[in-house]
Amino acid sequence: MEDPTTIQEIVQRLDKLTPWQQKQILNSVLSFLGEPIRGTPGKELLKFIGLFPPEDLEEIKKAIEEDCGHVDASEW
């Protein structure tokens, strides 16, 4: 059962979002439908190899491990 008014409103507002936001909406819709989310093929990421010095990557990894595993319930 579809609601043409809701669909029209969604489509009209999508144009106001950035491309990144539009992609996030698409991923959410795919998730709701149980469809796989398409990411960037690894082949396209190869151009980034060696872009960061190893010590910078280690620092980033450490920050992720320390900070991303904790949820502050008061921030939600």
Contact map, one row per residue, 1 for C-alpha under 8 A:
1110000000000000000000000000000000000000000000000000000000000000000000000000
1111001000000000000000000000000000000000000000000000000000000000000000000000
1111111000000000000000000000000000000000000000000000000000000000000000000000
0111111100000000000000000000000000000000000000000000000000000000000000000000
0011111110000000000000000000000000000000000000000000000000000000000000000000
0011111111000000000000000000000000000000000000000000000000000000000000000000
0111111111100000000000000000000000000000000000000000000000000000000000000000
0001111111110000000000000000000000000000000000000000000000000000000000000000
0000111111111000000000000000000000000000000000000000000000000000000000000000
0000011111111100000000000000000000000000000000000000000000000000000000000000
0000001111111110000000000000000000000000000000000000000000000000000000000000
0000000111111111000000000000000000000000000000000000000000000000000000000000
0000000011111111100000000000000000000000000000000000000000000000000000000000
0000000001111111100001000000000000000000000000000000000000000000000000000000
0000000000111111110000000000000000000000000000000000000000000000000000000000
0000000000011111110000000000000000000000000000000000000000000000000000000000
0000000000001111111111000000000000000000000000000000000000000000000000000000
0000000000000011111111000000000000000000000000000000000000000000000000000000
0000000000000000111111100000000000000000000000000000000000000000000000000000
0000000000000000111111110000000000000000000000000000000000000000000000000000
0000000000000000111111111000000000000000000000000000000000000000000000000000
0000000000000100111111111100000000000000000000000000000000000000000000000000
0000000000000000001111111110000000000000000000000000000000000000000000000000
0000000000000000000111111111000000000000000000000000000000000000000000000000
0000000000000000000011111111100000000000000000000000000000000000000000000000
0000000000000000000001111111110000000000000000000000000000000000000000000000
0000000000000000000000111111111000001000000000000000000000000000000000000000
0000000000000000000000011111111100000000000000000000000000000000000000000000
0000000000000000000000001111111110000000000000000000000000000000000000000000
0000000000000000000000000111111111111000000000000000000000000000000000000000
0000000000000000000000000011111111111000000000000000000000000000000000000000
0000000000000000000000000001111111100000000000000000000000000000000000000000
0000000000000000000000000000111111100000000000000000000000000000000000000000
0000000000000000000000000000011111110000000000000000000000000000000000000000
0000000000000000000000000000011111111000000000000000000000000000000000000000
0000000000000000000000000000011001111100000000000000000000000000000000000000
0000000000000000000000000010011000111110000000000000000000000000000000000000
0000000000000000000000000000000000011111000000000000000000000000000000000000
0000000000000000000000000000000000001111100000000000000000000000000000000000
0000000000000000000000000000000000000111110110000000000000000000000000000000
0000000000000000000000000000000000000011111110000000000000000000000000000000
0000000000000000000000000000000000000001111111000000000000000000000000000000
0000000000000000000000000000000000000000111111000000000000000000000000000000
0000000000000000000000000000000000000001111111100000000000000000000000000000
0000000000000000000000000000000000000001111111111000000000000000000000000000
0000000000000000000000000000000000000000011111111000000000000000000000000000
0000000000000000000000000000000000000000000111111000000000000000000000000000
0000000000000000000000000000000000000000000011111110000000000000000000000000
0000000000000000000000000000000000000000000011111111000000000000000000000000
0000000000000000000000000000000000000000000000011111100000000000000000000000
0000000000000000000000000000000000000000000000011111100000000000000000000000
0000000000000000000000000000000000000000000000001111110110000000000000000000
0000000000000000000000000000000000000000000000000111111110000000000000000000
0000000000000000000000000000000000000000000000000001111111000000000000000000
0000000000000000000000000000000000000000000000000000111111100000000000000000
0000000000000000000000000000000000000000000000000001111111110000000000000000
0000000000000000000000000000000000000000000000000001111111111000000000000000
0000000000000000000000000000000000000000000000000000011111111100000000000000
0000000000000000000000000000000000000000000000000000001111111110000000000000
0000000000000000000000000000000000000000000000000000000111111111000000000000
0000000000000000000000000000000000000000000000000000000011111111100000000000
0000000000000000000000000000000000000000000000000000000001111111110000000000
0000000000000000000000000000000000000000000000000000000000111111111100000000
0000000000000000000000000000000000000000000000000000000000011111111110000000
0000000000000000000000000000000000000000000000000000000000001111111110000000
0000000000000000000000000000000000000000000000000000000000000111111111000000
0000000000000000000000000000000000000000000000000000000000000011111111000000
0000000000000000000000000000000000000000000000000000000000000011111111100000
0000000000000000000000000000000000000000000000000000000000000001111111100000
0000000000000000000000000000000000000000000000000000000000000000011111110000
0000000000000000000000000000000000000000000000000000000000000000000111111000
0000000000000000000000000000000000000000000000000000000000000000000001111111
0000000000000000000000000000000000000000000000000000000000000000000000111111
0000000000000000000000000000000000000000000000000000000000000000000000011111
0000000000000000000000000000000000000000000000000000000000000000000000011111
0000000000000000000000000000000000000000000000000000000000000000000000011111
